[in-house]
Amino acid sequence: IDRIRIETQLYAILLSNQGGGRVSMERKEYQYRGDGNVEMIPESGAATPTAVFAGGTYSTAVLPYQASRAAGSYDATRDTLELSYRYTNPAGGAIVKTYYFYPDEYHYDLLFTVENPNRFGFERSYTLWWNTPLGVTEQQQVASDYGSMQAVTMQGGSREALEEYRDDQLNQSLDGNTAWVGVRSKFFSAVVIPRGRDGQAAIAQGFKQPISTEDGRIETRHITAGIVMPFAVGEPINDSFTVYVGPLDYLRMADYDVDLEAMLDIGTMPFFGMLIKPFAIAIMWLLPKINSVVPNYGLVLFVFAILVKLITLPLTLKQFKSMQGMREIGPKVEDLRKRYAKDPQTLQRETMRLYKEHGVNPMSGCLVMLPQMPLMIAMFRVFQATILLRNEPFVWFVDDLSRGAAGLTDPLIILVVIMVVAQLGSSLLTMQGGAGGGQQKALTYIFPIMLGFFLYSLPSGLILYWTAFSLLSFVDWFLFKRGQAKNPQVKTA
């Protein structure tokens, strides 16, 4: 077996003449938590990807090929490198795989050619498979990494996940014009994109298997996927593919202009997805920009929280004024309720008159939350689905902003506690010491605890942002009080 090693700026690639393709692809810029570069073709038993014919009974991965270059190492860090593998059978048919590797791209191109396919007995179609499952790259988030693994395809402009398991076995196909097919894990993906024509179907195979670990029982997933390419009987096959093997980076994947960014499943849901998509794109564009100036992503999130606070400050001040006004007219509202207890229409009319007379808008208290909700959901999707915060440290025990607390004994739980305390302080300040009815007071104390309970396992970057946002509420309150001191006659509109 002859091996060829190719070095680009981003990858160290190992190819074999047995199967005529890659058997190893290490990512140079991404490492495991322990040591070593991330391997995109782990435990490869065959060249990946591979083409299969005759319903999967004939695989090009088991054939001995002749390489266009001698065995050895080649440098592709400055110029494009071309490498071909050719197999000729006794009947005179030939299979040729020609690869084009680029210095600084996350993809390579593959020209797949079959001369005289009838000499092989090939007919109708073949499947180009990503035939090696992706491996776990997040040792501290093993369950989450496996849980994110799935096969995805783009058909007719719609993202489709192939995940119909039966008895823990996956064997699913979807017919239709297929723009691409790929597999993904928590932060990485491998996608086959045909150029020049679409495929006619997408196929996924694999299985789920529960295993026991030090952190408990988890469910593993092992998934492969392929795209079915038709061809005319007796005609040569000449298909070209772009094979993307890299991080789940939304903006970079969008550059391929085939909706490849849909692999991340951000903004793909009807209506609701479109609502959060602009926020998500803004986050993914802005945070790296800030990071180019502020090298620590933890501090980047603080800067981002400050920017959001500045944008929402007018709404926040309006909320404070409205809440204060509501408290001031509270006794008058209660008096109206008693006076018109049996006349709801009059009660509503008089209450609205009272609000107008005192310049109070009861809906103002909700205005500040309107941009915050889609923003928070967008941040959740971004931090869960993209590689943006992977292995990015903040300080001390916060060594990976993409990871959440695994349990009460995880040091990251300290960050959750800080968030709960900050949220409680912000709520008490906003409510002026929790003034209000009994239910309102109870909610003031209960909500931060519930928030910590539901969010503790989410990426610590999200927890850090929410903590910073809550702490900045104290500044909002100070500005509001300072404005009141300078203009005590201002209406609580």
BELGIGI-V808784 format. One record per pair of residues at least 12 apart in sequence whose C-alpha atoms are under 10 Angstrom apart, sorted by the first residue. I is the first residue (numbers start at 1). GAP is how many residues later the second one is. Records with the same first field share a line. If there is no record, write none. Layout:
BEGIN
I = GAP ; GAP
END
This chain:
BEGIN
1 = 15 ; 16 ; 17 ; 63 ; 64 ; 70
2 = 13 ; 14 ; 15 ; 16 ; 18 ; 62 ; 63 ; 64 ; 65 ; 68 ; 69 ; 70
3 = 12 ; 13 ; 14 ; 15 ; 17 ; 18 ; 19 ; 20 ; 64 ; 67 ; 68 ; 69 ; 70
4 = 12 ; 13 ; 17 ; 18 ; 63 ; 65 ; 66 ; 67 ; 68 ; 69 ; 70 ; 79
5 = 17 ; 19 ; 20 ; 66 ; 67 ; 68 ; 69 ; 70
6 = 19 ; 66 ; 67 ; 68 ; 69 ; 70 ; 71 ; 75 ; 77 ; 95
7 = 18 ; 19 ; 21 ; 66 ; 67 ; 68 ; 69 ; 70 ; 71 ; 74 ; 94 ; 95 ; 96
8 = 19 ; 20 ; 66 ; 67 ; 68 ; 69 ; 70 ; 71 ; 72 ; 73 ; 93 ; 94 ; 95 ; 96 ; 97 ; 98
9 = 18 ; 19 ; 20 ; 66 ; 67 ; 68 ; 69 ; 93 ; 94 ; 95 ; 96 ; 97
10 = 15 ; 16 ; 17 ; 18 ; 19 ; 20 ; 67 ; 92 ; 93 ; 94 ; 95 ; 96 ; 97 ; 236
11 = 13 ; 14 ; 15 ; 16 ; 17 ; 18 ; 26 ; 27 ; 28 ; 29 ; 65 ; 66 ; 90 ; 91 ; 92 ; 93 ; 94 ; 95 ; 234 ; 235
12 = 12 ; 13 ; 14 ; 15 ; 16 ; 25 ; 27 ; 63 ; 64
13 = 12 ; 13 ; 14 ; 26 ; 27 ; 28 ; 60 ; 61 ; 88
14 = 12 ; 33 ; 58 ; 59
15 = 32 ; 33 ; 52 ; 56 ; 68
16 = 30 ; 31 ; 48 ; 49 ; 50 ; 51 ; 55 ; 69
17 = 30 ; 44 ; 45 ; 46 ; 47 ; 48 ; 49 ; 50 ; 54 ; 67 ; 68 ; 69 ; 70
18 = 28 ; 29 ; 42 ; 43 ; 44 ; 45 ; 46 ; 47 ; 48 ; 67
19 = 27 ; 28 ; 29 ; 30 ; 31 ; 32 ; 40 ; 41 ; 42 ; 43 ; 44 ; 45 ; 46 ; 66 ; 67 ; 68 ; 78
20 = 26 ; 27 ; 28 ; 29 ; 30 ; 40 ; 41 ; 42 ; 43 ; 44 ; 45 ; 46 ; 47 ; 63 ; 64 ; 65 ; 66 ; 67 ; 75 ; 76 ; 77 ; 78
21 = 25 ; 26 ; 27 ; 28 ; 29 ; 39 ; 40 ; 44 ; 46 ; 62 ; 63 ; 64 ; 76 ; 77 ; 78
22 = 19 ; 22 ; 24 ; 25 ; 26 ; 27 ; 28
23 = 17 ; 18 ; 19 ; 20 ; 21 ; 22 ; 23 ; 24 ; 25 ; 26 ; 109
24 = 15 ; 16 ; 17 ; 18 ; 19 ; 20 ; 22 ; 23 ; 24
25 = 12 ; 13 ; 14 ; 15 ; 16 ; 17 ; 23 ; 220
26 = 12 ; 13 ; 14 ; 15 ; 16
27 = 12 ; 13 ; 79 ; 218 ; 219 ; 220
30 = 107 ; 216 ; 217 ; 360 ; 361
31 = 106 ; 107 ; 360
32 = 104 ; 105 ; 106 ; 107 ; 359
33 = 104 ; 105 ; 106 ; 107 ; 358 ; 367
34 = 104 ; 105
37 = 100
38 = 97 ; 98 ; 99 ; 100 ; 150
39 = 95 ; 96 ; 97 ; 98
40 = 92 ; 93 ; 94 ; 95 ; 96 ; 97 ; 148 ; 149 ; 150 ; 205 ; 206
41 = 89 ; 90 ; 91 ; 92 ; 93 ; 94 ; 149 ; 204
42 = 90 ; 91 ; 92 ; 93 ; 94
43 = 89 ; 90 ; 91 ; 92
44 = 87 ; 88 ; 89 ; 90
45 = 16 ; 86 ; 87
46 = 14 ; 15 ; 16 ; 85 ; 86
47 = 13 ; 14 ; 15 ; 16 ; 83 ; 84 ; 85
48 = 13 ; 80 ; 81 ; 82 ; 83 ; 84
49 = 12 ; 61 ; 79 ; 80 ; 81 ; 82 ; 83 ; 141 ; 142 ; 143 ; 175 ; 176 ; 177 ; 194
50 = 12 ; 47 ; 77 ; 78 ; 79 ; 80 ; 81 ; 82 ; 176
51 = 61 ; 75 ; 76 ; 77 ; 78 ; 79 ; 80 ; 175 ; 176 ; 177 ; 178
52 = 73 ; 74 ; 75 ; 76 ; 77 ; 174 ; 176
53 = 67 ; 68 ; 69 ; 70 ; 71 ; 72 ; 73 ; 74 ; 75 ; 175
54 = 67 ; 68 ; 69 ; 70 ; 71 ; 72 ; 73
55 = 70 ; 71 ; 72
56 = 70 ; 71
58 = 62 ; 64 ; 68
59 = 67 ; 68 ; 69 ; 70
60 = 27 ; 35 ; 37 ; 68
61 = 70
63 = 23 ; 24 ; 25 ; 26 ; 32
64 = 21 ; 22 ; 23 ; 24
65 = 19 ; 20 ; 21 ; 22 ; 23 ; 30 ; 31 ; 32
66 = 18 ; 19 ; 20 ; 21 ; 22 ; 30
67 = 16 ; 17 ; 18 ; 19 ; 20 ; 29 ; 30 ; 31
68 = 14 ; 15 ; 16 ; 17 ; 18 ; 30
69 = 13 ; 14 ; 15 ; 16
75 = 28
76 = 24 ; 25 ; 26 ; 27 ; 28
77 = 24 ; 25 ; 26 ; 27
78 = 24 ; 25 ; 26
79 = 22 ; 23 ; 24 ; 25
80 = 20 ; 21 ; 22 ; 23 ; 24 ; 28
81 = 18 ; 19 ; 20 ; 21 ; 22
82 = 16 ; 17 ; 18 ; 19 ; 20 ; 27 ; 28
83 = 14 ; 15 ; 16 ; 17 ; 18 ; 27
84 = 12 ; 13 ; 14 ; 15 ; 16 ; 26 ; 27 ; 28
85 = 12 ; 13 ; 14 ; 27
86 = 12 ; 27 ; 28
87 = 27
88 = 26 ; 27 ; 32
89 = 30 ; 31
90 = 29 ; 30
91 = 25 ; 27 ; 28 ; 29
92 = 23 ; 24 ; 25 ; 26 ; 27 ; 28
93 = 21 ; 22 ; 23 ; 24 ; 25 ; 26 ; 27 ; 28 ; 143
94 = 19 ; 20 ; 21 ; 22 ; 23 ; 25 ; 26 ; 142
95 = 17 ; 18 ; 19 ; 20 ; 21 ; 22 ; 25 ; 142
96 = 15 ; 16 ; 17 ; 18 ; 19 ; 142
97 = 13 ; 14 ; 15 ; 16 ; 17 ; 143
98 = 12 ; 13 ; 14 ; 15 ; 142
99 = 12 ; 13 ; 141 ; 142 ; 143
100 = 142
105 = 139 ; 140 ; 141
106 = 137 ; 138 ; 139 ; 140 ; 141 ; 146 ; 147
107 = 83 ; 84 ; 85 ; 135 ; 136 ; 137 ; 138 ; 139
108 = 133 ; 134 ; 135 ; 136 ; 137
109 = 83 ; 84 ; 85 ; 86 ; 131 ; 132 ; 133 ; 134 ; 135
110 = 82 ; 83 ; 84 ; 85 ; 129 ; 130 ; 131 ; 132 ; 133
111 = 83 ; 84 ; 126 ; 127 ; 128 ; 129 ; 130 ; 131
112 = 16 ; 125 ; 126 ; 127 ; 128 ; 129
113 = 123 ; 124 ; 125 ; 126 ; 127
114 = 121 ; 122 ; 123 ; 124 ; 125
115 = 119 ; 120 ; 121 ; 122 ; 123
116 = 117 ; 118 ; 119 ; 120 ; 121
117 = 114 ; 115 ; 116 ; 117 ; 118 ; 119 ; 120
118 = 115 ; 116 ; 117 ; 118
119 = 115
121 = 112 ; 113
122 = 109 ; 111 ; 112
123 = 107 ; 108 ; 109 ; 110 ; 111 ; 112
124 = 105 ; 106 ; 107 ; 108 ; 109 ; 110
125 = 74 ; 75 ; 103 ; 104 ; 105 ; 106 ; 107 ; 108 ; 112
126 = 73 ; 100 ; 101 ; 102 ; 103 ; 104 ; 105 ; 111
127 = 72 ; 73 ; 74 ; 75 ; 76 ; 98 ; 99 ; 100 ; 101 ; 102 ; 103
128 = 53 ; 64 ; 66 ; 71 ; 74 ; 75 ; 97 ; 98 ; 99 ; 100 ; 101 ; 113
129 = 52 ; 53 ; 62 ; 63 ; 73 ; 74 ; 75 ; 95 ; 96 ; 97 ; 98 ; 99
130 = 51 ; 52 ; 53 ; 60 ; 61 ; 62 ; 74 ; 93 ; 94 ; 95 ; 96 ; 97 ; 113
131 = 73 ; 74 ; 92 ; 93 ; 94 ; 95
132 = 51 ; 58 ; 90 ; 91 ; 92 ; 93
133 = 16 ; 17 ; 50 ; 51 ; 52 ; 57 ; 72 ; 73 ; 88 ; 89 ; 90 ; 91 ; 92
134 = 12 ; 15 ; 16 ; 49 ; 50 ; 51 ; 54 ; 55 ; 56 ; 87 ; 88 ; 89 ; 90
135 = 14 ; 49 ; 50 ; 53 ; 86 ; 87 ; 88
136 = 13 ; 49 ; 50 ; 51 ; 52 ; 84 ; 85
137 = 48 ; 49 ; 50 ; 51
138 = 47 ; 48 ; 49 ; 252 ; 253 ; 265
140 = 75 ; 260 ; 263 ; 264 ; 265 ; 266
141 = 45 ; 261 ; 262 ; 263 ; 264 ; 265
142 = 44 ; 71 ; 73 ; 76 ; 77 ; 78
143 = 43 ; 70 ; 72 ; 73 ; 74 ; 75 ; 76 ; 77 ; 78
144 = 41 ; 42 ; 74 ; 75 ; 76 ; 240 ; 259
145 = 39 ; 40 ; 41 ; 42 ; 43 ; 75 ; 76
146 = 38 ; 39 ; 40 ; 62 ; 72 ; 73 ; 74 ; 75 ; 76
147 = 38 ; 39 ; 71 ; 72 ; 73 ; 74
148 = 36 ; 37 ; 38 ; 39 ; 40 ; 73 ; 236 ; 237
149 = 14 ; 34 ; 35 ; 36 ; 37 ; 38 ; 39 ; 40 ; 71 ; 72 ; 73 ; 74
150 = 12 ; 13 ; 32 ; 33 ; 34 ; 35 ; 36 ; 39 ; 54 ; 56 ; 71 ; 72 ; 73 ; 74 ; 75 ; 113
151 = 12 ; 21 ; 30 ; 31 ; 32 ; 33 ; 34 ; 38 ; 39 ; 40 ; 51 ; 52 ; 53 ; 54 ; 55 ; 72 ; 73 ; 74 ; 75 ; 112
152 = 28 ; 29 ; 30 ; 31 ; 32 ; 37 ; 39 ; 50 ; 51 ; 52 ; 73 ; 110 ; 111 ; 112 ; 113
153 = 21 ; 25 ; 26 ; 27 ; 28 ; 29 ; 30 ; 38 ; 39 ; 40 ; 48 ; 49 ; 50 ; 51 ; 72 ; 73 ; 74 ; 107 ; 109 ; 110
154 = 22 ; 23 ; 24 ; 25 ; 26 ; 27 ; 28 ; 39 ; 48 ; 104 ; 105 ; 106 ; 108 ; 109
155 = 19 ; 20 ; 21 ; 22 ; 23 ; 24 ; 25 ; 26 ; 43 ; 44 ; 45 ; 46 ; 47
156 = 20 ; 21 ; 22 ; 23
157 = 20 ; 21 ; 22 ; 101 ; 102 ; 105
158 = 20 ; 21 ; 101 ; 104 ; 110 ; 111
159 = 21 ; 100 ; 101 ; 102 ; 103 ; 104 ; 105 ; 106 ; 109 ; 110
160 = 14 ; 21 ; 42 ; 102 ; 103 ; 105
161 = 13 ; 20 ; 21 ; 22 ; 43 ; 102 ; 104
162 = 12 ; 19 ; 21 ; 40 ; 41 ; 42 ; 43 ; 61 ; 63
163 = 41 ; 42 ; 43 ; 60
164 = 40 ; 41
165 = 40 ; 41 ; 42 ; 43
166 = 41 ; 42
167 = 40 ; 41
168 = 38 ; 39 ; 40 ; 41 ; 42 ; 53
169 = 36 ; 37 ; 38 ; 39 ; 40 ; 52 ; 53 ; 54
170 = 33 ; 34 ; 35 ; 36 ; 37 ; 38 ; 51 ; 52 ; 53 ; 54
171 = 32 ; 33 ; 34 ; 35 ; 36 ; 52 ; 53 ; 54
172 = 30 ; 31 ; 32 ; 33 ; 34 ; 53
173 = 28 ; 29 ; 30 ; 31 ; 32 ; 52 ; 53 ; 54 ; 55
174 = 26 ; 27 ; 28 ; 29 ; 30 ; 53 ; 54
175 = 24 ; 25 ; 26 ; 27 ; 28 ; 53
176 = 22 ; 23 ; 24 ; 25 ; 26 ; 52
177 = 20 ; 21 ; 22 ; 23 ; 24 ; 25 ; 51
178 = 15 ; 16 ; 19 ; 20 ; 21 ; 22 ; 23 ; 24 ; 49 ; 50 ; 51
179 = 13 ; 14 ; 15 ; 16 ; 18 ; 19 ; 20 ; 21 ; 22 ; 23 ; 48 ; 79 ; 80 ; 81
180 = 12 ; 13 ; 14 ; 15 ; 18 ; 19 ; 21 ; 22 ; 46 ; 47 ; 61 ; 62 ; 63 ; 78 ; 79 ; 80
181 = 12 ; 13 ; 18 ; 20 ; 21 ; 22 ; 23 ; 44 ; 45 ; 46 ; 47 ; 62 ; 79 ; 82
182 = 20 ; 21 ; 22 ; 41 ; 42 ; 43 ; 44 ; 45 ; 61 ; 62 ; 63 ; 78 ; 81
183 = 21 ; 39 ; 40 ; 41 ; 42 ; 43 ; 62 ; 80
184 = 39 ; 40 ; 61 ; 62 ; 63 ; 64 ; 79 ; 80
185 = 36 ; 38 ; 62 ; 63 ; 200
186 = 61 ; 62 ; 78 ; 198 ; 199 ; 200 ; 201
187 = 59 ; 60 ; 61 ; 62 ; 77 ; 197 ; 198 ; 199 ; 200 ; 201 ; 202 ; 203
188 = 57 ; 58 ; 59 ; 60 ; 61 ; 76 ; 197 ; 198 ; 199
189 = 55 ; 56 ; 57 ; 58 ; 59 ; 60 ; 74 ; 75
190 = 34 ; 35 ; 53 ; 54 ; 55 ; 56 ; 57 ; 58
191 = 34 ; 35 ; 36 ; 50 ; 51 ; 52 ; 53 ; 54 ; 55 ; 69 ; 72
192 = 33 ; 34 ; 35 ; 49 ; 50 ; 51 ; 52 ; 53
193 = 34 ; 47 ; 48 ; 49 ; 50 ; 51 ; 63 ; 65 ; 67
194 = 33 ; 35 ; 45 ; 46 ; 47 ; 48 ; 49
195 = 44 ; 45 ; 46 ; 47
196 = 43 ; 44 ; 45
197 = 32 ; 42 ; 43 ; 44
198 = 29 ; 30 ; 31 ; 32
199 = 27 ; 28 ; 29 ; 30 ; 31
200 = 27 ; 28 ; 29 ; 30
201 = 25 ; 26 ; 27 ; 28 ; 29
202 = 23 ; 24 ; 25 ; 26 ; 27
203 = 21 ; 22 ; 23 ; 24 ; 25
204 = 19 ; 20 ; 21 ; 22 ; 23
205 = 17 ; 18 ; 19 ; 20 ; 21
206 = 15 ; 16 ; 17 ; 18 ; 19
207 = 13 ; 14 ; 15 ; 16 ; 17
208 = 12 ; 13 ; 14 ; 15
209 = 12 ; 13
215 = 191 ; 192
242 = 14
244 = 12 ; 16
247 = 139 ; 140 ; 141
248 = 12 ; 13 ; 14 ; 15 ; 16 ; 137 ; 138 ; 139 ; 140
249 = 12 ; 14 ; 15 ; 35 ; 133 ; 136 ; 137 ; 138 ; 139
250 = 12 ; 13 ; 14 ; 15 ; 16 ; 30 ; 31 ; 34 ; 35 ; 132 ; 135 ; 136 ; 137 ; 138
251 = 30 ; 33 ; 34
263 = 122
264 = 117 ; 118 ; 120 ; 121 ; 122
265 = 116 ; 117 ; 120 ; 121
266 = 14 ; 15 ; 112 ; 115 ; 116 ; 119 ; 120
267 = 12 ; 13 ; 14 ; 111 ; 114
272 = 102
273 = 101 ; 105
275 = 99 ; 100 ; 103
276 = 97 ; 98 ; 99 ; 100 ; 101 ; 102 ; 103 ; 105
277 = 97 ; 98 ; 100 ; 101 ; 104 ; 105
278 = 96 ; 97 ; 100
279 = 92 ; 95 ; 96 ; 97 ; 98 ; 99 ; 100 ; 103
280 = 94 ; 95 ; 96 ; 97 ; 98 ; 99 ; 100 ; 101 ; 102 ; 103
281 = 97 ; 98 ; 101
282 = 93 ; 96
283 = 21 ; 92 ; 95 ; 96 ; 99 ; 100
284 = 94 ; 95 ; 98 ; 99 ; 102 ; 104
286 = 14 ; 18
287 = 13 ; 14 ; 16 ; 17 ; 101 ; 102
288 = 12 ; 100
290 = 13 ; 14
291 = 12
296 = 96 ; 97 ; 98 ; 99
297 = 91 ; 92 ; 95 ; 96 ; 97 ; 103 ; 104 ; 164
298 = 91 ; 94 ; 95 ; 96 ; 97 ; 100 ; 101 ; 102 ; 103 ; 162 ; 163 ; 166 ; 167
299 = 95 ; 96 ; 165 ; 166 ; 169
300 = 94 ; 161 ; 165
301 = 93 ; 160 ; 161 ; 163 ; 164 ; 165 ; 167 ; 168
302 = 162 ; 163 ; 164 ; 165 ; 166 ; 167 ; 170
303 = 162 ; 165
304 = 161 ; 164 ; 165
305 = 159 ; 160 ; 161 ; 162 ; 163 ; 164 ; 165 ; 166 ; 167
306 = 159 ; 162 ; 163 ; 166
308 = 63 ; 64 ; 67 ; 161
309 = 59 ; 159 ; 160 ; 161 ; 163 ; 164 ; 166 ; 167
310 = 166
311 = 60
312 = 55 ; 56 ; 57 ; 58 ; 59 ; 60
313 = 55 ; 160 ; 163 ; 166 ; 167
314 = 53 ; 54 ; 162
315 = 49 ; 50 ; 51 ; 52 ; 53 ; 54 ; 55 ; 56
316 = 48 ; 49 ; 50 ; 51 ; 52 ; 53 ; 157 ; 160 ; 161 ; 164
317 = 47 ; 48 ; 51 ; 159 ; 160 ; 162 ; 163 ; 164 ; 166 ; 175 ; 176
318 = 42 ; 43 ; 46 ; 47 ; 48 ; 49 ; 50 ; 162 ; 174 ; 175
319 = 42 ; 43 ; 44 ; 45 ; 46 ; 47 ; 48 ; 49 ; 50 ; 111 ; 173 ; 174
320 = 44 ; 45 ; 110 ; 111 ; 112 ; 156 ; 157 ; 160 ; 161 ; 172 ; 173
321 = 38 ; 39 ; 40 ; 43 ; 44 ; 159 ; 160 ; 163 ; 169 ; 170 ; 171 ; 172
322 = 37 ; 38 ; 39 ; 40 ; 41 ; 42 ; 43 ; 169 ; 170 ; 171
323 = 37 ; 38 ; 39 ; 40 ; 41 ; 42 ; 107 ; 108 ; 109 ; 169 ; 170
324 = 36 ; 106 ; 107 ; 108 ; 168 ; 169
325 = 30 ; 33 ; 34 ; 35 ; 36 ; 37 ; 166 ; 167 ; 168
326 = 29 ; 32 ; 33 ; 34 ; 35 ; 36 ; 39 ; 166
327 = 104 ; 108 ; 109
328 = 30 ; 164
329 = 25 ; 26 ; 29 ; 31
330 = 106
332 = 19 ; 22
333 = 14 ; 17 ; 18 ; 19 ; 21 ; 22
334 = 17
336 = 12 ; 14 ; 15 ; 18
337 = 13 ; 14
355 = 138
356 = 137
358 = 133 ; 134 ; 135
359 = 131 ; 132 ; 133 ; 134
360 = 131 ; 132 ; 133
361 = 131 ; 132
362 = 131
364 = 129
376 = 86 ; 89 ; 90
379 = 80 ; 82 ; 83 ; 86
380 = 78 ; 79 ; 81 ; 82 ; 83
382 = 80
383 = 18 ; 19 ; 20 ; 75 ; 76 ; 77 ; 78 ; 79
384 = 18 ; 19 ; 74 ; 75 ; 78
385 = 17
386 = 16
387 = 15
388 = 13 ; 14
389 = 12 ; 13 ; 14 ; 70 ; 71 ; 72
390 = 12 ; 13 ; 69
391 = 12
392 = 69
393 = 68
394 = 66 ; 67 ; 70
396 = 15
397 = 13 ; 14 ; 15 ; 17 ; 18
398 = 13 ; 14 ; 15 ; 16 ; 17 ; 62 ; 63 ; 66
399 = 13 ; 61
400 = 12 ; 59 ; 60 ; 61
401 = 57 ; 58 ; 59 ; 60 ; 61 ; 62 ; 63
402 = 56 ; 57 ; 58 ; 59 ; 60
403 = 54 ; 55 ; 56 ; 57 ; 58 ; 59
404 = 12 ; 51 ; 52 ; 53 ; 54 ; 55 ; 56 ; 57 ; 58 ; 59
405 = 50 ; 51 ; 52 ; 53 ; 54 ; 55
406 = 50 ; 51 ; 52
407 = 49 ; 50
408 = 48
412 = 44 ; 45 ; 47 ; 48 ; 51
413 = 39 ; 43 ; 44 ; 47
414 = 42
415 = 37 ; 41 ; 45 ; 46 ; 48 ; 49 ; 52
416 = 33 ; 35 ; 36 ; 37 ; 39 ; 40 ; 41 ; 42 ; 44 ; 47 ; 48 ; 50 ; 51
417 = 31 ; 32 ; 35 ; 36 ; 39 ; 46 ; 50
418 = 34 ; 45 ; 46 ; 49
419 = 29 ; 30 ; 32 ; 33 ; 37 ; 44 ; 45 ; 46 ; 47 ; 48 ; 49 ; 50 ; 51 ; 52
420 = 25 ; 27 ; 28 ; 29 ; 30 ; 31 ; 32 ; 33 ; 43 ; 46 ; 47 ; 50
421 = 27 ; 28 ; 31 ; 46 ; 49 ; 50
422 = 26 ; 44 ; 45 ; 46 ; 47 ; 48 ; 49 ; 50 ; 51 ; 52
423 = 21 ; 22 ; 24 ; 25 ; 26 ; 28 ; 29 ; 43 ; 44 ; 45 ; 46 ; 47 ; 48 ; 50
424 = 20 ; 21 ; 22 ; 23 ; 24 ; 25 ; 46
425 = 19 ; 20 ; 23 ; 45 ; 46 ; 48 ; 49
426 = 18 ; 22 ; 41 ; 43 ; 44 ; 45 ; 46 ; 47 ; 48 ; 50 ; 51
427 = 14 ; 16 ; 17 ; 18 ; 20 ; 21 ; 43 ; 46 ; 47
428 = 13 ; 16 ; 17
429 = 44 ; 45 ; 48
430 = 14 ; 43 ; 44 ; 46 ; 47
431 = 13
432 = 45
END
